[in-house]
Amino acid sequence: MAVELKGSCHCGAVRFSLQSSSAVPYQLCLCSICRKVGGVGGSINLGGFYETSNIEKGKEFISVYKAVLNRDTPEESIASSERNFCSKCSAMLWLYDKSWPELVHPFASAIDSPLKTPETLVCILNNSKPEHVHLPEGAKEVYDKYGKESLESWHKKNGLWVE
């Protein structure tokens, strides 16, 4: 049975829950979007099932940001993904993309439930990280682009997938 995750924003205006089979915060994204909207260094997304998402409090305080891709270039466009955040305190809550309507990706930083600590952190999009941003200490795999595994395959490979 999947794990229930409970989360909230910093000010407490928004509270939510969802079910997850991939709830180990192992992958730190260092892209400019995650660094600038997620805060220090980047952000870590977990996996969840959209149909189990429940906004328990504060739906009226949820706003959406659709990131600008390739900013200031001829390829500039708007992302299909929606980063949901609290309009009162600006805490990032979850990412949803209609390309994968069955999934939702809560930001680990918004989760209040206890989470397992991975033995090794996977850092992705290192080629987007400026020199002044430092990687966390500890064991890590660093990729200029994306890692070898999806959220699901990484959890399954490491025996951490919860049916």
Phi, psi and omega in degrees: 000138181298161181270137175275128175252135175245139182217169179199167174274177182293318184278350178087003180291329181243131174227139183212167175214160178194166177261142182221142172255352183227077190250023177258121184281080189256344191239114180263120178267129184254012181296163183298326179295308182296322178292318186279326179263337183268341179101202189320113172077317183162202179219160178237123177258145172255174177251145177210169181260118185305317184297341179266356181296134180223116175273107186277336183200139168086025180307325181292347180260003181272125175242164183236136172243127173255112188296150173273125179261143178053047183306140176063028175232166176297340180269009183304136179205174178255134181294150174282336181288149180243119176267112182271133182216163178281126180285348178273313184245355178069015177293133176287135185250301180202163176246136176230140177224124182297347175295334178230073188297341181276351185246155170219147185236093178291145174285129181303329181295341180265354184275130179264338178293149176297139179238147176289149177264126179288151177292324181230132177271136176258120181254121183246159181058041178299335179291351178262350186277127174286162183302328184285350177267122183259142175285150178295158177288166176101178182294134180205154170249132183241130180236135176295325177247240182258157178285182184282338191239148169281170176306313182295310184294325177297313180297318179294314180301325182265010178067026184246003178286133180247118180292000000 
